């Protein structure tokens, strides 16, 4: 009787790529080139943030002082900044104002870290142009999820079927150049404000509920409160000047832009 044919028990596993491996590679590809700056005067928190961001394939630089962060910022811009509000001289609020006042850094997304957990504190942070606000103590998994969500929202190029521009008679936006012109004068918006305006102009006169706006901004990764939308729209109206009145609140329903 001929010897039984040996079966290679490992051949299938060696030549098959598991779904988990594919997902792992996709996540790595999405974020491996993103540079994150983390600013906090508590070294243990910085270490926790750095280790877990690196596990998720981010490049990370940490800073224990605001001055060292601002100095490095001028040399190399990050894709996102995680910023502790309670930093000494200057604090995170002042650092945020410095960044938002400089066109070179104004569009860099900021995620605030703070021990202040009151809703009013969160609203103040968002009013200053922060893209998200996380309270201490925080879940590392939540921090990573929020960082990824902000990066997806702020770095995505328009889809192929999207129009490259949208406009009303007074306001024009260019999605490729990420610019907004109000009566031919450039207006600097945060990424979130830009995307809200883009949504409104995509269907002038249509009313968008807060949930619809949240879906447009964050998709299935919504980790924010409805009041967030009100804050961003208030800031958007202010930046549009007299044309901010084109954005109207439909009581109990949502918002629309209408001339």
C-alpha angles and dihedrals in degrees: 000000000000116000115268114264111254116236118216102226092191101048095089095048092045093054099038124082110215120226089241091056091049092050091047091053093047092052091048092050092050096054110017093098097047116109116210125194115204118196121190134131091219106087095197091058091047090052091049092049094045096049094049095043090052090050085059092052099257124141109235139196120182131205131191094192133048092224094058090047094051091047092053092043090065091055100043129012118219127215091237140002126217103202130187111219095209095064117138122242103017106017124214093266092057092044089053091050090050091052096045092048092057114073089210092062103022095098096051106111117239128205111195122216115200143160087217106098103172115120090236090059091051091050091052090051092050092046088058089060101264114154094214141001124214124187126220130274090045138179112250090217090053092049092052091046092051093047091052091047093052091047092050090050096047102037103042116116117219115274118257092253093050120103113251092227142021131192153164123209090274105028128052128181130189112204095195095050092034091227134141124202123193109192086339093306117118117242121195114225133177115247091256093051090048092053093048091051090046090054094049093048092048088073111016113207095018117123116234119199120221089252090053091050091047090051090051092051104036108011112196091345096077108153098154141090125253091245087068089074093052090053094050092047092049089053091046092052091051093051092049089057115200089357090062086087087072087076105079131192113226101205114242092002115060141256139314140175115234134164 
